Amino acid sequence: MGVMSDSPAPLADPHRVFDAAVGRRDLVILGSTGSIGTQAIDLVLRNPGRFRVTALSAAGGRVQLLAEQARQLRVRTVAVADADKVPALREALREAYGAGEPLPEILAGPDAAAELAASDCHTVLNGITGSIGLTPTLAALKAGRTLALANKESLIVGGPLVKALAAPGQIIPVDSEHAALFQALAAGKRADVRKLVVTASGGPFRGRTRSELADVTREQALAHPTWAMGPVITVNSATLVNKGLEVIEAHLLYDIPFDRIEVVVHPQSYVHSMVEFTDGSTLAQATPPDMRGPIAIGLGWPERVPDAAPAFDWTTASSWEFFPLDTEAFPSVGLARHVGTLGGTAPAVFNAANEECVDAFLAGRLPFNGIMDTVTAVVAEHGTPATGTSLTVADVLEAEAWARSRARELSAEATAEAHV
């Protein structure tokens, strides 16, 4: 097995941080009312001497929470993607701030988050869910901001676009797995890295065969054994699509070939990922399951944030287990490797089709196994795309629109057949 070349430089490189300035950092948080955003705000409020939030963005479904966050953090600007939510947000801000207090500026519409991403700050935390996070990711990179990236989809669907804009080390990953790889890679030279080992909890259905997954319910799929996440990410964890996306992400972030990125099932979710070096040693990064640790790496690197998350209690006995991935019951990782190798718009098709199929499953229109069956069919119909060197945002959007439409058609056909 060969070793990595030292060129090109990886997007996420702990040895080459784009801006290592310390002191209090001004932050923009995108997706502030979601799981990542709320935990990031908790971290900021506990460390007022380290961080200051200048702007927040959210989709617009939780305007009361967004207004309260704005009041707590005294931000300059808030943004909502849904312009129809502006009146409700303005009223919520008035209630949160009280009479006589100046309210923050309000931005609205599909481009609002990208505008904030390019605003004056040190670090942008992109905690948006879904491929709609691509434009803000590109805006932050183009503006020269350090990007704490929790929105893996923007890298998945727009890999060549992101790589063309990002300076070495400009991206700090916030996924627990990629934050773990990021930290473990700091212990050695790139040329000494043999393999990346990405851990997976196995989700709620670890150990089940494909036939045993046929009648899985929505409630069962949303009952993740170790992590509390949104419904789409939780279902992606149940199908292991999330792990497939992380394999593509690791390839793009660290410039590691797909055949040197391995997935191993670790039910306890204590070891978040590992790096194997050419001398046979393996470095694992481990913490109790808590996203505030990876978020703190994203916001504070190269400095660590004291007490960002709980540590292990080594006076209590515990067992850590590792199992090989069952690729027959969970074909998503193999399909992700395939579309990642194809490049171009193939990853965007994979991601968009999956999002549509997850929605159909959550709505009761598609069985659990039908998610990957449909995604596989859509990817096959898409065929082999052009290479990603000339990829544009318009190409990505067009491919996503086709994939979503085709996934809906196939899901409807599957539902009709099931009721015959």
TIDREN-385713 format. One record per residue (C-alpha): residue number from 0; x, y, z. Coordinates in steps of 0.001 Angstrom, whole numbers, plus 500000, padded with zeros to 6 digits. Each point is the difference from the previous one (the first is absolute). Example, Ala and Ser with C-alpha at 12.3 -4.5 7.8 and 13.67 -1.06 7.14 Angstrom:
# TIDREN-385713
(0, (512300, 495500, 507800))
(1, (501370, 503440, 499340))
***
This chain:
# TIDREN-385713
(0, (500000, 500000, 500000))
(1, (501431, 503353, 498978))
(2, (500240, 503168, 501975))
(3, (498454, 503381, 499331))
(4, (501816, 502531, 497935))
(5, (500570, 503365, 501597))
(6, (498029, 501728, 497239))
(7, (497356, 501273, 499806))
(8, (499650, 501323, 503531))
(9, (496872, 498674, 501748))
(10, (497034, 502267, 500639))
(11, (500084, 499133, 503701))
(12, (503588, 499936, 501232))
(13, (500794, 500410, 503723))
(14, (503585, 500948, 499109))
(15, (498990, 502843, 497678))
(16, (497156, 501931, 501587))
(17, (498890, 502826, 497715))
(18, (499711, 502564, 502807))
(19, (501432, 499023, 503349))
(20, (499211, 503318, 501690))
(21, (499081, 499579, 503651))
(22, (498093, 502263, 502333))
(23, (496259, 500641, 499866))
(24, (498636, 498898, 496645))
(25, (497020, 501453, 498204))
(26, (497720, 497230, 498743))
(27, (497098, 499643, 497595))
(28, (497771, 496995, 500722))
(29, (497927, 498633, 497125))
(30, (497209, 497628, 501009))
(31, (499901, 501395, 503520))
(32, (496697, 498390, 501044))
(33, (501083, 496474, 499013))
(34, (501895, 497446, 502058))
(35, (503493, 501242, 499082))
(36, (499016, 503652, 500302))
(37, (498414, 499717, 503440))
(38, (502979, 498068, 501384))
(39, (502403, 502535, 498503))
(40, (498106, 502804, 501702))
(41, (500195, 498135, 503310))
(42, (503768, 499826, 499525))
(43, (500227, 503706, 499156))
(44, (497922, 501074, 503001))
(45, (502306, 498014, 502267))
(46, (503076, 501626, 498455))
(47, (499219, 503714, 499539))
(48, (503685, 500886, 500124))
(49, (500784, 497702, 497069))
(50, (497117, 500543, 497586))
(51, (497540, 502669, 498893))
(52, (497173, 499272, 497564))
(53, (499280, 502797, 497539))
(54, (497256, 498393, 497921))
(55, (497587, 497046, 499969))
(56, (498052, 498320, 497239))
(57, (497245, 497376, 500036))
(58, (497410, 498558, 497641))
(59, (497180, 501839, 501772))
(60, (497996, 497238, 501616))
(61, (500946, 500959, 503581))
(62, (499903, 503784, 500099))
(63, (499435, 500174, 503769))
(64, (503209, 498069, 500645))
(65, (501891, 502059, 497408))
(66, (498861, 503232, 501659))
(67, (501052, 498771, 503436))
(68, (503399, 498958, 498654))
(69, (500430, 503440, 498441))
(70, (499169, 501654, 503339))
(71, (502357, 497776, 501991))
(72, (502882, 500598, 497608))
(73, (499203, 503633, 499091))
(74, (500679, 499330, 496333))
(75, (500052, 502677, 497312))
(76, (498039, 498013, 497407))
(77, (497549, 497102, 499792))
(78, (498915, 498291, 496797))
(79, (497241, 497604, 498964))
(80, (499851, 498049, 496757))
(81, (496194, 500249, 499909))
(82, (499153, 503653, 499318))
(83, (496384, 499366, 501036))
(84, (501238, 499537, 503577))
(85, (501330, 503566, 500302))
(86, (496860, 501502, 501647))
(87, (499905, 497200, 502575))
(88, (503747, 500351, 500615))
(89, (499730, 503765, 500434))
(90, (497213, 499541, 502545))
(91, (501975, 497302, 501820))
(92, (503024, 502322, 500153))
(93, (497880, 502804, 501465))
(94, (498733, 497640, 502701))
(95, (503483, 498660, 500759))
(96, (501749, 503372, 500106))
(97, (497351, 502064, 501722))
(98, (498883, 503558, 499392))
(99, (502586, 502576, 499077))
(100, (502808, 497578, 499109))
(101, (501396, 500158, 496462))
(102, (499314, 496859, 498010))
(103, (502558, 498239, 497797))
(104, (499926, 500383, 496248))
(105, (497852, 497363, 498250))
(106, (500969, 498345, 496718))
(107, (497700, 497598, 498196))
(108, (499869, 497737, 496985))
(109, (501997, 497128, 498519))
(110, (503184, 502102, 499714))
(111, (499928, 501375, 503546))
(112, (502209, 497309, 501541))
(113, (502617, 500450, 497265))
(114, (500001, 503751, 500644))
(115, (500696, 499373, 503688))
(116, (502689, 497461, 499128))
(117, (501909, 502699, 498148))
(118, (499541, 502627, 502728))
(119, (502770, 501322, 502225))
(120, (500964, 497248, 502475))
(121, (502779, 497539, 500798))
(122, (498158, 496673, 499733))
(123, (496775, 498860, 498354))
(124, (498346, 496928, 501505))
(125, (497891, 498415, 497268))
(126, (497489, 497877, 501903))
(127, (497350, 500027, 497278))
(128, (498511, 496609, 499136))
(129, (499952, 498946, 496363))
(130, (501589, 501055, 496744))
(131, (498528, 503507, 500331))
(132, (503110, 500593, 502087))
(133, (502196, 500002, 496867))
(134, (499575, 503673, 499098))
(135, (500828, 501249, 503537))
(136, (503030, 497693, 500078))
(137, (501299, 501467, 496760))
(138, (499265, 503549, 501183))
(139, (501950, 499513, 503241))
(140, (502993, 498534, 498185))
(141, (500001, 502693, 497340))
(142, (499935, 502688, 502714))
(143, (503023, 498403, 501692))
(144, (498202, 498938, 503168))
(145, (501011, 496951, 501985))
(146, (497220, 497481, 499390))
(147, (498899, 497718, 502822))
(148, (498153, 497495, 497834))
(149, (497171, 497936, 501448))
(150, (498052, 500083, 496724))
(151, (501584, 496954, 498372))
(152, (497571, 500132, 497085))
(153, (501545, 503171, 498578))
(154, (503341, 498220, 499703))
(155, (498394, 496824, 498661))
(156, (498020, 501647, 497206))
(157, (502460, 502763, 499165))
(158, (503366, 498385, 500660))
(159, (501897, 501458, 497011))
(160, (498457, 503432, 500595))
(161, (501007, 499979, 503648))
(162, (503500, 498729, 499242))
(163, (500499, 502746, 497433))
(164, (499274, 502724, 502572))
(165, (501376, 498657, 503283))
(166, (503484, 500944, 501094))
(167, (502017, 497278, 501802))
(168, (498600, 499556, 503483))
(169, (497159, 502483, 499483))
(170, (497409, 497334, 500843))
(171, (499755, 498594, 503526))
(172, (497625, 496993, 500051))
(173, (497287, 499837, 502647))
(174, (498679, 496469, 499400))
(175, (501094, 497876, 502956))
(176, (501735, 497547, 497648))
(177, (501867, 502617, 498024))
(178, (500909, 502036, 503043))
(179, (501484, 496759, 501364))
(180, (502010, 499386, 496816))
(181, (501082, 503641, 500008))
(182, (501416, 499680, 503518))
(183, (501631, 496603, 499436))
(184, (501650, 501222, 496802))
(185, (501684, 502754, 502016))
(186, (502195, 497304, 501567))
(187, (501859, 499029, 496823))
(188, (501118, 500918, 496509))
(189, (497662, 499560, 497067))
(190, (502509, 497702, 498307))
(191, (499838, 497652, 502991))
(192, (496233, 499486, 499850))
(193, (498928, 496590, 498717))
(194, (496271, 499943, 500640))
(195, (497079, 501942, 501449))
(196, (497569, 497955, 502081))
(197, (496556, 501592, 500323))
(198, (497884, 498597, 502823))
(199, (496248, 499433, 499826))
(200, (497654, 499306, 502882))
(201, (498106, 497593, 497761))
(202, (496788, 501876, 500739))
(203, (496930, 498410, 501592))
(204, (500053, 496986, 497653))
(205, (503526, 498707, 500460))
(206, (500075, 496220, 499625))
(207, (496778, 499740, 497988))
(208, (499947, 498375, 496578))
(209, (498484, 501676, 496965))
(210, (496853, 497889, 500295))
(211, (499648, 500991, 503649))
(212, (500060, 503669, 498975))
(213, (497008, 499675, 497655))
(214, (497373, 500997, 502579))
(215, (501925, 502671, 501904))
(216, (497752, 502825, 501186))
(217, (500573, 503741, 500088))
(218, (500122, 499962, 503807))
(219, (502598, 497223, 500041))
(220, (502209, 501789, 497486))
(221, (499894, 503219, 502036))
(222, (501062, 498247, 503221))
(223, (503781, 500409, 499710))
(224, (501861, 498169, 502798))
(225, (502705, 502602, 500725))
(226, (499424, 503339, 498221))
(227, (497179, 502574, 500122))
(228, (499668, 501477, 496499))
(229, (497419, 501332, 497571))
(230, (497695, 497535, 498191))
(231, (501788, 500009, 496623))
(232, (503456, 499430, 501507))
(233, (498578, 497363, 502357))
(234, (498468, 498022, 497122))
(235, (503251, 500412, 498064))
(236, (501758, 498450, 502974))
(237, (497526, 497112, 499986))
(238, (500662, 499286, 496295))
(239, (503717, 500872, 500423))
(240, (499645, 502513, 497170))
(241, (501490, 502458, 502460))
(242, (503125, 497845, 500142))
(243, (500171, 499807, 496236))
(244, (499869, 503790, 499807))
(245, (502768, 500170, 502600))
(246, (502219, 497738, 497897))
(247, (499627, 502400, 497069))
(248, (500612, 502922, 502352))
(249, (503168, 498411, 501393))
(250, (501286, 499444, 496479))
(251, (499451, 503649, 499117))
(252, (501205, 501505, 503278))
(253, (503210, 497994, 500379))
(254, (500864, 499034, 496421))
(255, (499960, 496272, 500840))
(256, (499024, 497434, 497313))
(257, (496739, 498155, 500587))
(258, (501762, 496622, 500278))
(259, (501827, 501322, 503071))
(260, (496906, 501125, 501894))
(261, (498428, 497212, 502044))
(262, (496744, 499916, 501973))
(263, (499763, 498007, 503227))
(264, (496967, 499627, 502270))
(265, (500525, 501184, 503583))
(266, (496663, 499919, 501890))
(267, (501112, 502019, 503033))
(268, (500948, 503063, 497880))
(269, (502928, 500736, 502304))
(270, (502693, 499796, 497323))
(271, (498987, 502497, 497339))
(272, (502558, 498943, 497380))
(273, (503604, 498827, 499660))
(274, (503104, 500539, 497894))
(275, (502284, 497077, 499192))
(276, (503613, 500880, 499266))
(277, (502538, 498158, 497869))
(278, (501894, 498673, 503040))
(279, (496909, 498038, 501082))
(280, (498899, 502339, 502778))
(281, (496442, 501290, 500145))
(282, (498910, 503201, 501738))
(283, (496386, 500188, 501165))
(284, (498182, 503121, 501178))
(285, (497487, 499186, 502729))
(286, (497456, 501904, 502104))
(287, (496523, 499213, 501319))
(288, (497393, 500709, 497271))
(289, (499530, 503786, 500098))
(290, (500158, 502334, 497010))
(291, (501228, 502952, 502037))
(292, (503520, 498566, 499824))
(293, (500186, 500018, 496178))
(294, (498275, 503391, 499919))
(295, (502659, 501394, 502346))
(296, (502736, 498702, 497687))
(297, (498290, 501712, 497073))
(298, (499654, 503330, 501780))
(299, (503225, 500125, 501998))
(300, (502738, 498132, 498123))
(301, (502985, 500012, 500401))
(302, (499112, 500839, 503618))
(303, (497798, 497664, 502026))
(304, (496979, 501170, 501979))
(305, (500238, 498790, 503629))
(306, (497068, 497851, 501177))
(307, (498246, 500233, 496631))
(308, (498505, 496546, 500538))
(309, (500055, 497254, 502652))
(310, (503048, 497735, 500310))
(311, (500078, 496296, 500835))
(312, (499689, 498790, 503568))
(313, (502853, 497490, 500076))
(314, (498928, 498721, 503424))
(315, (497007, 498324, 498338))
(316, (500510, 496810, 497981))
(317, (498888, 500022, 496378))
(318, (500327, 497802, 496894))
(319, (500831, 501279, 496531))
(320, (499038, 497754, 497068))
(321, (500839, 500076, 496297))
(322, (498317, 498020, 497200))
(323, (500399, 499823, 496219))
(324, (497363, 501730, 497906))
(325, (497195, 497812, 498593))
(326, (500004, 501227, 496411))
(327, (497068, 497792, 498947))
(328, (497551, 501371, 502567))
(329, (501409, 503516, 499648))
(330, (501111, 500579, 496381))
(331, (500081, 503789, 500393))
(332, (503726, 500277, 500738))
(333, (500938, 498051, 496884))
(334, (497677, 502116, 497864))
(335, (501504, 503159, 501488))
(336, (503495, 498819, 499065))
(337, (498726, 499382, 496474))
(338, (498498, 503468, 499524))
(339, (503017, 501598, 501680))
(340, (502280, 498271, 497506))
(341, (497777, 501113, 497102))
(342, (500123, 503584, 501224))
(343, (498351, 502812, 498069))
(344, (496291, 500188, 500829))
(345, (499714, 496374, 501154))
(346, (500392, 500818, 503725))
(347, (497359, 502734, 499662))
(348, (497604, 497496, 498403))
(349, (500667, 497489, 502781))
(350, (499418, 502567, 502741))
(351, (496900, 501596, 498458))
(352, (498337, 496670, 499221))
(353, (500678, 498851, 503539))
(354, (498469, 503147, 501513))
(355, (496821, 499451, 497969))
(356, (499859, 496324, 500946))
(357, (500479, 500775, 503690))
(358, (497103, 502468, 499804))
(359, (497882, 497311, 498337))
(360, (500927, 497475, 502704))
(361, (499219, 502439, 502821))
(362, (496638, 500721, 498358))
(363, (499207, 496299, 499745))
(364, (500196, 499884, 496204))
(365, (503107, 497810, 499696))
(366, (501255, 496994, 501984))
(367, (503365, 500162, 501730))
(368, (501802, 497771, 497490))
(369, (498366, 502017, 497247))
(370, (502161, 502990, 500894))
(371, (503231, 498454, 498745))
(372, (498282, 498012, 497244))
(373, (498631, 503225, 498550))
(374, (503210, 501976, 500461))
(375, (501939, 497227, 498257))
(376, (497569, 500068, 497073))
(377, (500244, 503791, 499659))
(378, (503812, 499888, 500075))
(379, (500007, 497273, 497343))
(380, (497700, 502009, 497730))
(381, (502185, 503068, 500397))
(382, (502893, 498019, 498565))
(383, (503595, 501176, 499832))
(384, (500255, 503795, 500277))
(385, (502605, 502248, 498494))
(386, (503100, 500525, 502113))
(387, (499701, 502600, 502715))
(388, (502629, 502406, 498696))
(389, (497401, 502155, 498243))
(390, (497213, 499554, 502546))
(391, (497841, 503059, 500677))
(392, (497358, 500801, 502607))
(393, (497436, 499909, 497188))
(394, (501126, 496450, 499124))
(395, (499516, 498933, 503619))
(396, (496553, 501589, 500266))
(397, (498855, 498448, 496719))
(398, (501223, 496544, 501018))
(399, (498351, 500315, 503410))
(400, (496692, 501090, 498488))
(401, (500014, 497011, 497627))
(402, (500950, 497588, 502795))
(403, (497265, 501283, 502309))
(404, (497384, 499781, 497267))
(405, (501051, 496490, 498969))
(406, (500168, 498816, 503619))
(407, (496446, 501269, 500587))
(408, (498807, 498205, 496865))
(409, (501616, 496703, 501002))
(410, (498741, 500326, 503577))
(411, (496455, 500553, 498743))
(412, (500283, 496968, 497717))
(413, (501229, 497878, 502914))
(414, (497079, 501177, 502135))
(415, (497495, 499230, 497227))
(416, (501427, 496509, 499519))
(417, (499844, 499327, 503738))
(418, (496269, 500734, 499988))
(419, (499119, 497872, 496984))
***
